[in-house]
Amino acid sequence: MKEGSDKSVSAWEKAKILSVIVASVFIPLAVALSGNWYAKSLKEKETQARYIELAIGILMKEPTPENEQIRKWAIDTINHYSEVPIQEPARQELLEQQLRTSNETAKRIIEEMGR
């Protein structure tokens, strides 16, 4: 009967060793992948905030026929990164009128978006 219990202990020991090996490989890998995902997500949010900041800067300039296309791009960029898109009446206003806001307000909004 000792042979059966020896085999059972041996199987448990093998399982224990295997689980330690698997854990020592997968836990650091999981930590590295989640860290990479988090860093990538932060970098993407930072890039989005810079695009929105650029778009707001463009819309703060006086509209002219020469800058109409870049103003359309700015509005499209804000729409792309915004959870609430700019509706057509507001889009027309932004194309035809200068955005009236201070840079400090725009920076505060951008910072809040990054949180």
LOLOMI-173227 format. One record per atom (N, C-alpha, C): residue number from 1; chain; atom name; x negated, y, z. Coordinates in steps of 0.1 Angstrom, whole numbers, plus 5000, padded with zeros to 4 digits. Each point is the difference from the previous one (the first is absolute). Layout:
N
+------+-------+------+------+------+------+
| resi | chain | name |    X |    Y |    Z |
+------+-------+------+------+------+------+
|  NUM |     A |   CA |    X |    Y |    Z |
...
+------+-------+------+------+------+------+
This chain:
115
+------+-------+------+------+------+------+
| resi | chain | name |    X |    Y |    Z |
+------+-------+------+------+------+------+
|    1 |     A |    N | 4992 | 4988 | 5000 |
|    1 |     A |   CA | 5008 | 5012 | 5000 |
|    1 |     A |    C | 4991 | 5013 | 5000 |
|    2 |     A |    N | 4988 | 4998 | 5004 |
|    2 |     A |   CA | 4991 | 5012 | 5000 |
|    2 |     A |    C | 4997 | 5005 | 4986 |
|    3 |     A |    N | 5000 | 4991 | 4991 |
|    3 |     A |   CA | 4997 | 5004 | 4986 |
|    3 |     A |    C | 5011 | 5009 | 4995 |
|    4 |     A |    N | 5012 | 4998 | 5003 |
|    4 |     A |   CA | 5011 | 5009 | 4995 |
|    4 |     A |    C | 4999 | 5013 | 5007 |
|    5 |     A |    N | 4997 | 5001 | 5013 |
|    5 |     A |   CA | 4999 | 5013 | 5006 |
|    5 |     A |    C | 4987 | 5007 | 4996 |
|    6 |     A |    N | 4990 | 4993 | 4997 |
|    6 |     A |   CA | 4987 | 5006 | 4995 |
|    6 |     A |    C | 5003 | 5006 | 4986 |
|    7 |     A |    N | 5008 | 4993 | 4992 |
|    7 |     A |   CA | 5003 | 5006 | 4987 |
|    7 |     A |    C | 5009 | 5012 | 5001 |
|    8 |     A |    N | 5009 | 5000 | 5010 |
|    8 |     A |   CA | 5009 | 5011 | 5002 |
|    8 |     A |    C | 4992 | 5012 | 5005 |
|    9 |     A |    N | 4990 | 4998 | 5009 |
|    9 |     A |   CA | 4992 | 5011 | 5005 |
|    9 |     A |    C | 4991 | 5005 | 4989 |
|   10 |     A |    N | 4995 | 4991 | 4992 |
|   10 |     A |   CA | 4991 | 5004 | 4989 |
|   10 |     A |    C | 5008 | 5009 | 4990 |
|   11 |     A |    N | 5013 | 4996 | 4998 |
|   11 |     A |   CA | 5008 | 5008 | 4990 |
|   11 |     A |    C | 5003 | 5014 | 5006 |
|   12 |     A |    N | 5002 | 5000 | 5013 |
|   12 |     A |   CA | 5003 | 5013 | 5007 |
|   12 |     A |    C | 4987 | 5009 | 5000 |
|   13 |     A |    N | 4989 | 4994 | 5002 |
|   13 |     A |   CA | 4987 | 5007 | 5000 |
|   13 |     A |    C | 4998 | 5006 | 4986 |
|   14 |     A |    N | 5002 | 4992 | 4990 |
|   14 |     A |   CA | 4999 | 5004 | 4986 |
|   14 |     A |    C | 5009 | 5012 | 4996 |
|   15 |     A |    N | 5013 | 4998 | 5005 |
|   15 |     A |   CA | 5009 | 5011 | 4998 |
|   15 |     A |    C | 4996 | 5013 | 5007 |
|   16 |     A |    N | 4995 | 4998 | 5012 |
|   16 |     A |   CA | 4995 | 5012 | 5007 |
|   16 |     A |    C | 4989 | 5007 | 4993 |
|   17 |     A |    N | 4990 | 4992 | 4995 |
|   17 |     A |   CA | 4989 | 5006 | 4993 |
|   17 |     A |    C | 5004 | 5007 | 4987 |
|   18 |     A |    N | 5009 | 4993 | 4993 |
|   18 |     A |   CA | 5006 | 5005 | 4987 |
|   18 |     A |    C | 5007 | 5013 | 5003 |
|   19 |     A |    N | 5008 | 5001 | 5011 |
|   19 |     A |   CA | 5008 | 5012 | 5002 |
|   19 |     A |    C | 4990 | 5012 | 5004 |
|   20 |     A |    N | 4989 | 4997 | 5007 |
|   20 |     A |   CA | 4990 | 5010 | 5003 |
|   20 |     A |    C | 4994 | 5005 | 4988 |
|   21 |     A |    N | 4996 | 4991 | 4991 |
|   21 |     A |   CA | 4994 | 5004 | 4987 |
|   21 |     A |    C | 5010 | 5009 | 4992 |
|   22 |     A |    N | 5012 | 4995 | 4999 |
|   22 |     A |   CA | 5010 | 5008 | 4992 |
|   22 |     A |    C | 5002 | 5013 | 5006 |
|   23 |     A |    N | 5002 | 5001 | 5013 |
|   23 |     A |   CA | 5002 | 5013 | 5007 |
|   23 |     A |    C | 4988 | 5009 | 4998 |
|   24 |     A |    N | 4988 | 4995 | 5001 |
|   24 |     A |   CA | 4988 | 5008 | 4999 |
|   24 |     A |    C | 4999 | 5006 | 4986 |
|   25 |     A |    N | 5006 | 4994 | 4990 |
|   25 |     A |   CA | 4999 | 5005 | 4986 |
|   25 |     A |    C | 5012 | 5009 | 4998 |
|   26 |     A |    N | 5012 | 4996 | 5003 |
|   26 |     A |   CA | 5012 | 5007 | 4996 |
|   26 |     A |    C | 5003 | 5013 | 5008 |
|   27 |     A |    N | 4997 | 5000 | 5013 |
|   27 |     A |   CA | 5002 | 5012 | 5008 |
|   27 |     A |    C | 4992 | 5011 | 4995 |
|   28 |     A |    N | 4987 | 4999 | 4999 |
|   28 |     A |   CA | 4992 | 5011 | 4994 |
|   28 |     A |    C | 5004 | 5005 | 4986 |
|   29 |     A |    N | 5004 | 4990 | 4992 |
|   29 |     A |   CA | 5005 | 5003 | 4987 |
|   29 |     A |    C | 5013 | 5008 | 5001 |
|   30 |     A |    N | 5009 | 4996 | 5008 |
|   30 |     A |   CA | 5013 | 5007 | 5002 |
|   30 |     A |    C | 4997 | 5014 | 5005 |
|   31 |     A |    N | 4991 | 5002 | 5010 |
|   31 |     A |   CA | 4997 | 5013 | 5005 |
|   31 |     A |    C | 4994 | 5009 | 4989 |
|   32 |     A |    N | 4991 | 4994 | 4992 |
|   32 |     A |   CA | 4993 | 5008 | 4989 |
|   32 |     A |    C | 5011 | 5004 | 4990 |
|   33 |     A |    N | 5008 | 4991 | 4996 |
|   33 |     A |   CA | 5010 | 5003 | 4990 |
|   33 |     A |    C | 5010 | 5011 | 5005 |
|   34 |     A |    N | 5005 | 4999 | 5012 |
|   34 |     A |   CA | 5009 | 5009 | 5006 |
|   34 |     A |    C | 4993 | 5014 | 5001 |
|   35 |     A |    N | 4988 | 5000 | 5004 |
|   35 |     A |   CA | 4992 | 5013 | 5001 |
|   35 |     A |    C | 4999 | 5006 | 4986 |
|   36 |     A |    N | 4997 | 4992 | 4990 |
|   36 |     A |   CA | 4999 | 5005 | 4986 |
|   36 |     A |    C | 5013 | 5005 | 4995 |
|   37 |     A |    N | 5011 | 4993 | 5003 |
|   37 |     A |   CA | 5013 | 5005 | 4996 |
|   37 |     A |    C | 5003 | 5013 | 5006 |
|   38 |     A |    N | 4997 | 5002 | 5013 |
|   38 |     A |   CA | 5003 | 5012 | 5007 |
|   38 |     A |    C | 4992 | 5012 | 4995 |
|   39 |     A |    N | 4987 | 4997 | 4997 |
|   39 |     A |   CA | 4992 | 5011 | 4995 |
|   39 |     A |    C | 5004 | 5004 | 4986 |
|   40 |     A |    N | 5004 | 4990 | 4992 |
|   40 |     A |   CA | 5005 | 5003 | 4986 |
|   40 |     A |    C | 5013 | 5008 | 5001 |
|   41 |     A |    N | 5009 | 4997 | 5009 |
|   41 |     A |   CA | 5013 | 5007 | 5002 |
|   41 |     A |    C | 4997 | 5014 | 5004 |
|   42 |     A |    N | 4991 | 5003 | 5009 |
|   42 |     A |   CA | 4996 | 5013 | 5004 |
|   42 |     A |    C | 4995 | 5008 | 4989 |
|   43 |     A |    N | 4991 | 4994 | 4992 |
|   43 |     A |   CA | 4994 | 5007 | 4988 |
|   43 |     A |    C | 5010 | 5004 | 4990 |
|   44 |     A |    N | 5010 | 4991 | 4998 |
|   44 |     A |   CA | 5011 | 5002 | 4990 |
|   44 |     A |    C | 5008 | 5012 | 5005 |
|   45 |     A |    N | 5004 | 5000 | 5013 |
|   45 |     A |   CA | 5008 | 5011 | 5006 |
|   45 |     A |    C | 4992 | 5014 | 4998 |
|   46 |     A |    N | 4987 | 4999 | 5003 |
|   46 |     A |   CA | 4992 | 5012 | 4998 |
|   46 |     A |    C | 5000 | 5005 | 4986 |
|   47 |     A |    N | 4999 | 4991 | 4990 |
|   47 |     A |   CA | 5000 | 5004 | 4986 |
|   47 |     A |    C | 5013 | 5006 | 4996 |
|   48 |     A |    N | 5011 | 4994 | 5005 |
|   48 |     A |   CA | 5014 | 5005 | 4998 |
|   48 |     A |    C | 5001 | 5014 | 5005 |
|   49 |     A |    N | 4995 | 5002 | 5012 |
|   49 |     A |   CA | 5001 | 5013 | 5007 |
|   49 |     A |    C | 4992 | 5011 | 4991 |
|   50 |     A |    N | 4989 | 4996 | 4995 |
|   50 |     A |   CA | 4992 | 5009 | 4992 |
|   50 |     A |    C | 5007 | 5004 | 4987 |
|   51 |     A |    N | 5007 | 4990 | 4994 |
|   51 |     A |   CA | 5008 | 5003 | 4987 |
|   51 |     A |    C | 5011 | 5009 | 5004 |
|   52 |     A |    N | 5007 | 4998 | 5011 |
|   52 |     A |   CA | 5011 | 5009 | 5003 |
|   52 |     A |    C | 4995 | 5014 | 5003 |
|   53 |     A |    N | 4989 | 5001 | 5007 |
|   53 |     A |   CA | 4994 | 5013 | 5003 |
|   53 |     A |    C | 4996 | 5007 | 4987 |
|   54 |     A |    N | 4995 | 4993 | 4991 |
|   54 |     A |   CA | 4996 | 5006 | 4987 |
|   54 |     A |    C | 5013 | 5005 | 4993 |
|   55 |     A |    N | 5010 | 4991 | 5000 |
|   55 |     A |   CA | 5013 | 5004 | 4993 |
|   55 |     A |    C | 5006 | 5012 | 5007 |
|   56 |     A |    N | 5000 | 5001 | 5013 |
|   56 |     A |   CA | 5006 | 5012 | 5007 |
|   56 |     A |    C | 4992 | 5012 | 4996 |
|   57 |     A |    N | 4987 | 4999 | 4999 |
|   57 |     A |   CA | 4991 | 5011 | 4996 |
|   57 |     A |    C | 5004 | 5005 | 4986 |
|   58 |     A |    N | 5002 | 4991 | 4991 |
|   58 |     A |   CA | 5004 | 5004 | 4987 |
|   58 |     A |    C | 5014 | 5007 | 5000 |
|   59 |     A |    N | 5009 | 4995 | 5008 |
|   59 |     A |   CA | 5014 | 5006 | 5000 |
|   59 |     A |    C | 5000 | 5013 | 5007 |
|   60 |     A |    N | 4990 | 5003 | 5008 |
|   60 |     A |   CA | 4999 | 5013 | 5007 |
|   60 |     A |    C | 4995 | 5011 | 4991 |
|   61 |     A |    N | 4995 | 4997 | 4988 |
|   61 |     A |   CA | 4996 | 5010 | 4990 |
|   61 |     A |    C | 5012 | 5005 | 4992 |
|   62 |     A |    N | 4999 | 5012 | 4995 |
|   62 |     A |   CA | 5010 | 5006 | 4992 |
|   62 |     A |    C | 5002 | 4991 | 4988 |
|   63 |     A |    N | 5013 | 4997 | 4997 |
|   63 |     A |   CA | 5003 | 4992 | 4987 |
|   63 |     A |    C | 4998 | 5008 | 4988 |
|   64 |     A |    N | 4993 | 4994 | 4990 |
|   64 |     A |   CA | 4998 | 5007 | 4987 |
|   64 |     A |    C | 5002 | 4989 | 4989 |
|   65 |     A |    N | 5002 | 5004 | 4988 |
|   65 |     A |   CA | 5002 | 4990 | 4989 |
|   65 |     A |    C | 4987 | 4991 | 4999 |
|   66 |     A |    N | 4989 | 5006 | 5003 |
|   66 |     A |   CA | 4987 | 4992 | 4999 |
|   66 |     A |    C | 4999 | 4989 | 5011 |
|   67 |     A |    N | 5006 | 5002 | 5012 |
|   67 |     A |   CA | 4999 | 4990 | 5010 |
|   67 |     A |    C | 5012 | 4991 | 5002 |
|   68 |     A |    N | 5010 | 5001 | 4990 |
|   68 |     A |   CA | 5012 | 4992 | 5002 |
|   68 |     A |    C | 4997 | 4985 | 5000 |
|   69 |     A |    N | 4992 | 4995 | 4992 |
|   69 |     A |   CA | 4997 | 4986 | 5000 |
|   69 |     A |    C | 4994 | 4995 | 5013 |
|   70 |     A |    N | 4990 | 5008 | 5005 |
|   70 |     A |   CA | 4994 | 4996 | 5013 |
|   70 |     A |    C | 5010 | 5001 | 5011 |
|   71 |     A |    N | 5009 | 5009 | 5000 |
|   71 |     A |   CA | 5011 | 5001 | 5010 |
|   71 |     A |    C | 5009 | 4988 | 4999 |
|   72 |     A |    N | 5003 | 4995 | 4988 |
|   72 |     A |   CA | 5008 | 4988 | 4999 |
|   72 |     A |    C | 4992 | 4988 | 5006 |
|   73 |     A |    N | 4987 | 5000 | 4997 |
|   73 |     A |   CA | 4992 | 4989 | 5006 |
|   73 |     A |    C | 5000 | 5001 | 5015 |
|   74 |     A |    N | 4999 | 5012 | 5006 |
|   74 |     A |   CA | 5000 | 5002 | 5014 |
|   74 |     A |    C | 5014 | 4995 | 5006 |
|   75 |     A |    N | 5011 | 5003 | 4994 |
|   75 |     A |   CA | 5013 | 4996 | 5005 |
|   75 |     A |    C | 5001 | 4984 | 4999 |
|   76 |     A |    N | 4995 | 4995 | 4989 |
|   76 |     A |   CA | 5001 | 4985 | 4998 |
|   76 |     A |    C | 4991 | 4993 | 5011 |
|   77 |     A |    N | 4989 | 5006 | 5003 |
|   77 |     A |   CA | 4991 | 4995 | 5010 |
|   77 |     A |    C | 5006 | 5000 | 5014 |
|   78 |     A |    N | 5007 | 5011 | 5003 |
|   78 |     A |   CA | 5007 | 5000 | 5013 |
|   78 |     A |    C | 5011 | 4990 | 5000 |
|   79 |     A |    N | 5007 | 4999 | 4989 |
|   79 |     A |   CA | 5011 | 4990 | 4999 |
|   79 |     A |    C | 4994 | 4986 | 5002 |
|   80 |     A |    N | 4989 | 4997 | 4994 |
|   80 |     A |   CA | 4994 | 4987 | 5001 |
|   80 |     A |    C | 4997 | 4996 | 5014 |
|   81 |     A |    N | 4994 | 5009 | 5008 |
|   81 |     A |   CA | 4996 | 4997 | 5013 |
|   81 |     A |    C | 5010 | 5003 | 5011 |
|   82 |     A |    N | 5011 | 5005 | 4996 |
|   82 |     A |   CA | 5010 | 5004 | 5010 |
|   82 |     A |    C | 5011 | 4990 | 5002 |
|   83 |     A |    N | 5005 | 4998 | 5012 |
|   83 |     A |   CA | 5011 | 4991 | 5002 |
|   83 |     A |    C | 5013 | 5006 | 4996 |
|   84 |     A |    N | 5001 | 5014 | 4999 |
|   84 |     A |   CA | 5012 | 5007 | 4995 |
|   84 |     A |    C | 4996 | 5007 | 4988 |
|   85 |     A |    N | 5004 | 4996 | 4988 |
|   85 |     A |   CA | 4996 | 5006 | 4988 |
|   85 |     A |    C | 5007 | 5014 | 4998 |
|   86 |     A |    N | 4993 | 5009 | 4993 |
|   86 |     A |   CA | 5005 | 5013 | 4997 |
|   86 |     A |    C | 5011 | 4999 | 4989 |
|   87 |     A |    N | 5012 | 5005 | 5003 |
|   87 |     A |   CA | 5011 | 4999 | 4991 |
|   87 |     A |    C | 4998 | 5010 | 4988 |
|   88 |     A |    N | 5007 | 4998 | 4990 |
|   88 |     A |   CA | 4999 | 5009 | 4988 |
|   88 |     A |    C | 5002 | 5014 | 5002 |
|   89 |     A |    N | 5010 | 5005 | 5008 |
|   89 |     A |   CA | 5001 | 5015 | 5002 |
|   89 |     A |    C | 4987 | 5005 | 5007 |
|   90 |     A |    N | 4995 | 4993 | 5010 |
|   90 |     A |   CA | 4988 | 5005 | 5007 |
|   90 |     A |    C | 4988 | 4999 | 4991 |
|   91 |     A |    N | 5000 | 4990 | 4992 |
|   91 |     A |   CA | 4989 | 4998 | 4990 |
|   91 |     A |    C | 4999 | 5013 | 4991 |
|   92 |     A |    N | 5012 | 5004 | 4995 |
|   92 |     A |   CA | 5000 | 5012 | 4991 |
|   92 |     A |    C | 4996 | 5012 | 5008 |
|   93 |     A |    N | 5004 | 5001 | 5012 |
|   93 |     A |   CA | 4995 | 5012 | 5008 |
|   93 |     A |    C | 4985 | 5000 | 5002 |
|   94 |     A |    N | 4994 | 4988 | 5002 |
|   94 |     A |   CA | 4986 | 5000 | 5002 |
|   94 |     A |    C | 4993 | 5003 | 4987 |
|   95 |     A |    N | 5006 | 4996 | 4989 |
|   95 |     A |   CA | 4994 | 5003 | 4987 |
|   95 |     A |    C | 5000 | 5015 | 4997 |
|   96 |     A |    N | 5011 | 5006 | 5004 |
|   96 |     A |   CA | 5002 | 5015 | 4997 |
|   96 |     A |    C | 4995 | 5009 | 5010 |
|   97 |     A |    N | 4999 | 4996 | 5013 |
|   97 |     A |   CA | 4997 | 5009 | 5011 |
|   97 |     A |    C | 4987 | 4995 | 5007 |
|   98 |     A |    N | 4993 | 5010 | 5006 |
|   98 |     A |   CA | 4989 | 4997 | 5008 |
|   98 |     A |    C | 5004 | 4994 | 5014 |
|   99 |     A |    N | 4993 | 4989 | 5004 |
|   99 |     A |   CA | 5003 | 4995 | 5013 |
|   99 |     A |    C | 4996 | 5009 | 5011 |
|  100 |     A |    N | 5009 | 5004 | 5008 |
|  100 |     A |   CA | 4997 | 5010 | 5010 |
|  100 |     A |    C | 4998 | 4993 | 5014 |
|  101 |     A |    N | 4988 | 4997 | 5003 |
|  101 |     A |   CA | 4997 | 4994 | 5013 |
|  101 |     A |    C | 4985 | 5003 | 5004 |
|  102 |     A |    N | 4997 | 4999 | 5012 |
|  102 |     A |   CA | 4986 | 5003 | 5004 |
|  102 |     A |    C | 4992 | 4987 | 4999 |
|  103 |     A |    N | 4987 | 5002 | 4998 |
|  103 |     A |   CA | 4991 | 4988 | 4999 |
|  103 |     A |    C | 5000 | 4992 | 5013 |
|  104 |     A |    N | 5002 | 5007 | 5012 |
|  104 |     A |   CA | 5000 | 4994 | 5013 |
|  104 |     A |    C | 5012 | 4990 | 5001 |
|  105 |     A |    N | 5012 | 5005 | 4995 |
|  105 |     A |   CA | 5012 | 4992 | 5000 |
|  105 |     A |    C | 4998 | 4987 | 4991 |
|  106 |     A |    N | 4994 | 5002 | 4988 |
|  106 |     A |   CA | 4998 | 4989 | 4991 |
|  106 |     A |    C | 4990 | 4990 | 5007 |
|  107 |     A |    N | 4989 | 5005 | 5006 |
|  107 |     A |   CA | 4991 | 4991 | 5006 |
|  107 |     A |    C | 5006 | 4992 | 5012 |
|  108 |     A |    N | 5009 | 5007 | 5008 |
|  108 |     A |   CA | 5006 | 4993 | 5011 |
|  108 |     A |    C | 5009 | 4989 | 4995 |
|  109 |     A |    N | 5008 | 5003 | 4989 |
|  109 |     A |   CA | 5008 | 4989 | 4994 |
|  109 |     A |    C | 4992 | 4989 | 4995 |
|  110 |     A |    N | 4989 | 5003 | 4993 |
|  110 |     A |   CA | 4992 | 4989 | 4995 |
|  110 |     A |    C | 4994 | 4992 | 5011 |
|  111 |     A |    N | 4995 | 5006 | 5011 |
|  111 |     A |   CA | 4995 | 4993 | 5011 |
|  111 |     A |    C | 5010 | 4991 | 5007 |
|  112 |     A |    N | 5013 | 5005 | 5001 |
|  112 |     A |   CA | 5010 | 4992 | 5006 |
|  112 |     A |    C | 5003 | 4988 | 4991 |
|  113 |     A |    N | 4999 | 5001 | 4987 |
|  113 |     A |   CA | 5002 | 4989 | 4991 |
|  113 |     A |    C | 4990 | 4989 | 5002 |
|  114 |     A |    N | 4988 | 5004 | 5003 |
|  114 |     A |   CA | 4989 | 4991 | 5002 |
|  114 |     A |    C | 5001 | 4992 | 5013 |
|  115 |     A |    N | 5009 | 5004 | 5009 |
|  115 |     A |   CA | 5001 | 4993 | 5013 |
|  115 |     A |    C | 5008 | 4987 | 4999 |
+------+-------+------+------+------+------+
